[in-house]
Amino acid sequence: QVQLVESGGGLVQPGGSLRLSCAASGSIFSINRMGWYRQAPGKQRELVATITSGGNTNYADSVKGRFTISRDNVKNTVYLQMNSLKPEDTAVYYCNAPNIYATTINYWGQGTQVTVSS
């Protein structure tokens, strides 16, 4: 079992920045790729960005050039630096890590609210 704990959400004005963190604990050997998803009210959960233990990254088109995902493999923590935030970035952001030994198992954090509003 892997536990994911997010932090860093909050209220920010358009154009502002926030950094989210997700700390993993437990059976760390069972995960490689970690990532962030988000879900806005009335919408489906969507991919924001992912990163492998080797540093390979993938971003949704809507956040390319504004968001940066990174990770510290010693601390088992993944970060999401969000710049130039827009109101449409408002959502609950979830940390995710698929189990590499059991493809049907996905670990999720509890979510952290990000609100972009003036």
C-alpha positions in Angstrom: 0.0 0.0 0.0 1.1 3.5 -0.8 -0.1 6.6 0.9 0.0 10.0 -0.9 -0.4 13.2 1.0 -0.8 16.5 -0.9 -0.3 20.0 0.4 0.1 23.5 -1.0 -3.4 24.4 -2.4 -5.1 27.6 -1.8 -6.6 30.8 -3.2 -4.6 32.8 -5.7 -5.3 35.7 -8.0 -5.1 35.2 -11.8 -1.6 35.4 -13.0 -0.3 34.2 -9.6 1.7 31.1 -8.6 1.3 28.1 -6.3 3.4 25.0 -5.6 1.8 21.7 -4.7 3.6 18.9 -3.0 2.8 15.2 -2.7 4.7 13.0 -0.3 4.6 9.2 -0.8 5.1 6.7 1.9 4.6 3.0 2.4 5.5 0.5 -0.4 7.5 2.9 -2.4 9.1 0.1 -4.4 5.7 -0.5 -6.1 5.5 2.9 -7.8 7.5 4.6 -10.5 5.5 7.2 -12.4 3.8 9.8 -10.2 1.5 12.6 -11.4 -1.1 15.2 -10.8 -4.7 15.1 -12.0 -7.5 17.7 -11.4 -11.2 17.8 -11.3 -13.3 20.9 -11.6 -17.0 21.0 -10.5 -19.2 19.2 -13.0 -16.2 17.9 -15.0 -14.3 14.7 -15.3 -11.0 14.2 -13.6 -8.2 15.1 -16.1 -4.5 14.5 -16.4 -2.3 17.6 -15.6 1.2 16.2 -15.6 3.3 13.0 -14.9 6.9 12.3 -14.1 8.8 9.0 -13.9 11.6 8.2 -11.5 14.0 8.9 -14.3 12.6 12.4 -14.8 10.6 11.9 -18.0 7.7 14.3 -18.0 4.3 14.6 -19.7 1.9 17.6 -19.6 -1.6 18.3 -20.7 -1.7 20.9 -23.5 -3.6 23.3 -21.3 -0.8 23.6 -18.8 2.3 23.4 -21.0 4.6 26.3 -20.5 2.9 27.3 -17.3 3.2 24.3 -15.0 6.3 22.3 -14.1 6.4 18.9 -12.5 9.4 17.7 -10.6 10.3 15.1 -8.0 12.8 14.4 -5.2 13.4 10.6 -5.2 15.2 10.8 -1.9 12.2 12.4 -0.2 9.7 10.4 -2.3 8.0 13.7 -3.1 6.6 15.1 -6.3 5.9 18.8 -6.9 3.8 20.8 -9.2 4.9 24.4 -9.7 2.0 26.4 -11.2 2.6 29.8 -12.7 0.4 32.2 -14.7 -2.6 30.7 -13.1 -6.0 31.2 -14.8 -9.5 30.9 -13.4 -10.0 27.8 -15.5 -7.2 26.1 -13.4 -9.6 26.1 -10.5 -10.1 22.5 -9.4 -9.3 19.9 -6.8 -5.8 18.6 -7.6 -5.0 15.0 -6.9 -1.7 13.2 -6.6 -1.6 9.8 -8.4 0.8 6.9 -8.6 0.0 3.6 -10.4 1.2 0.3 -9.0 3.8 -1.1 -11.4 3.0 -4.7 -10.4 -0.8 -4.5 -10.6 -2.0 -2.3 -13.4 -5.5 -2.1 -11.9 -4.3 -0.5 -8.8 -3.9 3.3 -8.6 -3.0 5.2 -5.5 -4.6 8.6 -5.0 -4.1 11.4 -2.5 -7.0 13.1 -0.7 -6.9 16.1 -3.0 -6.1 19.8 -2.4 -8.2 22.7 -3.6 -6.8 25.3 -5.9 -8.9 28.4 -6.5 -7.9 31.1 -9.0 -10.0 34.1 -8.5 -9.8 37.9 -8.1 
